[in-house]
Amino acid sequence: MNVLERIDKIIKTYTTKSLKIAVAESCTGGYVSHMFTNISGASKVFERGIVCYSNQAKIDLLNVERKTLEIHGAVSENVVKQLAYNIRTLSNVDIGIGISGIAGPTGGTPEKPVGTVYIGFSTEEETQANRFDFKADRIMFKKMVLEKIIEHLEQIVKIN
């Protein structure tokens, strides 16, 4: 099954379960939102997507704490958890997704090399984030992030 077919299946399954999602995207620049909204019927599930590329946008639009950004940096578990939690609560949805990473080819450090990304998910039960390290160009990096999000959303409702 290709990516759009998998997203379509997520949308249909989430629609029947009355589940809604919202996404706070940094390094993917709206790609995840774009891919979900390519599917007819997405509005029944996809509440909103916010591109918060700059630190100031994270603060202004999603209430990420300035101190967290200063201490941990935008590409961190702490910031992504705030993105996921805050997009969920501000949007009044069931699942919030937060994404922040370094798509490259510049911007990496020894601690956070190019290809580092944190993807967070927030539900009523928990907010968690995972780190991934992708070796890819910018476009493939975004596709790999989307793949991880699709996998997680499929697991939440047990889509095969």
N, C-alpha and C positions, 0 to 999 in steps of 0.2 A: 504494500500500500504506500502511495507517495504521500508527501507532507500535506498537501491540500486535502487529500482523502482522509487522512488521520485527523486533521483539524475539523473537517466536516463531521466526522463521527463524534468527536468531542462535543461539538456544538449541539448535535442532535441528542446525545446522551445527557448533557448538562441541561438542555431544554426540558427534557422529560422529568428530570429531577429538580427543576426550578433552581438551579445553581447559577450564580453570576460570578464573573471574574473582572478584575481591573488590573492594569499593568503600569508600573512606574519604570520607564526605561531610561537608562543613561547611555551606555556604550553601544547599544543596538539602535539608537536614534529613531525609534518608531517602527523598526522592522517587524517586531512581534505583533504589534497592533495592525500593521499593514497586512500581514499574512492572515490574521484572524478575520479581518474585515473584507478579505477577498471572497469569503464564503457567504452566500445568501442565507439569511436567518441569523447571522452573527449577533445582531442587536438583541436577540432574546437572551444571550449569554454574556456578551462582551459589553460591559457597562462603559468603560473608558480606558484610554491609554494616555499617559502623560509622559512626554519626553522631558526629562530633567537632566540635561547634558551637563550644565555647569553646577558648581557647588551652590551658587546663589539660588538657582532654580530648585535644587533639592530643599533648601531652607524655606524659600518663599512659597512654593507650591505644595510641598509634602511635609513640612514641619520637621525636617531632619535637624537635629540639634547641631548648632555650629561647633560646639565643643567636641562632639563625636567626630565631626569631619576633621577638626584640627588634630585631635589625638590619634585617630585611626586611619584617616585618609578616606577619600570617596570610595576607593576600591577596598572594601573591608566587610567582614561579616556583620559588624555592628551597624554600619550605614545601610546595608542591604536589608537587614532585619527591620530597620526603621522604615525604609521605603515600602517593603511588603506590608507591614502592619498598618502604616499610615494610609496607604492607598486603599487598603481594605476598609478601614474604619471611615475614612473621609468619603468613600464612594458607597458605603453601606452595601457591600457585596459579601459573598461567601468566601472567596479566595482572592487574596492580594498577592501579586507577583512583583518582586523588586529585582533589578538587574544593574550591576555596575562592574565595569572591567576595563581592560586595556587592550584595545583592538589592534594597536600598532600601526605602522611599523616602529613608531617612536613612542616614548613615554614610559617604557619599562624600567624597573630597577632590579637589583639582585634579589630583593625580597619579593617583589611583585613584577615578574618579567612580563613582556608582551605576551598576550594570550591568557593572562590571568583574568578570571571572571568569577564573581559571586552571584548566585541566583538564590533568591529567597522566596519562600512561600509562607503566607499567613492565613490561617483559618481561625475559627472561634476556639479551637482546641490548642493550637500551638503556632508559633512563628519560628521558622528555622531557615538557615542558609547553608549552602554548600559552595565550596571552592572547586573550580575546575581550571585546568591549564591546557589550553588548546594551542596546537602548533598549526597555525593557518593564517592566510591573508585575511584582510578585513571582512570581505564578503563571506568567505567560508566560516570565519569566526562567528558572524551573526547567525548563519545557518546552523552551526553547532549549538549555539545557545538556544535557538528555537527548538532544536531536537530534544534537548534536555528538558525544556519546559513542556513539550508535548508528552514526553515519557512520564513526567511527574503527574500531569493532569490526567493521563490515562490510568495511572496507578490509583489515583484518588478514588475513581469510580469503577475501577477494575475493568477497563476496556482492554480487550485482547488485541 
